[in-house]
Amino acid sequence: MLNNLSNRVEKALVNMSVYELDYLHDQKANKTGALIMHLAAAEKHYQVYTFENRELNAEEKKIWNTALDLEQAGRDTFKGQSVAYYLQRYKEVRKKNNF
């Protein structure tokens, strides 16, 4: 299931421009780039919880909490990056446990 999601995400994003990744439908929406980071952060959280039987530590929270929570911090943080940036971050998380 996770491999299927990863393939669909990559296929949907591969040709998106920075403008498209940063587009906001309204002030309460999330940018596409932020949603990809959210997927990576959620997967990281579940990897740690499932395979290591723990919560994210302080260092991991610094890296992933904004992507987990999104909201205004996500709109402010995740912008101006290419699709390659987001997909690489997502793939790095997926690679962690050989997925």
LINCORWO-V91257 format. One line per field, one symbol per residue. ss: DSSP state (a for helix, b for strand, c for the rest). psi: psi as a letter, one per 30 degrees, with the letter a starting at -180 (. if undefined). burial: # if it has 9 or more other ideal C-beta (glycine too) atoms within 8 Angstrom, else .. Layout:
ss=???
psi=???
burial=???
This chain:
ss=caaaaaaaaaaaaccccaaaaacccccccccaaaaaaaaaaaaaaaaaaaaccccccaaaaaaaaaaaacaaaaaaacccccaaaaaaaaaaaaacccc
psi=eeeeeeeeeeeefegkleeeffkkelfflkleeeeeeeeeeeeeeeeeeeffhllkleeeeeefeeeeecaeeeeeeilglleeeeeeeeeeeefehh.
burial=....##..##..#..#....##.#.....################.###......#...##..#####.#..###..##.#.#.###.######.#...
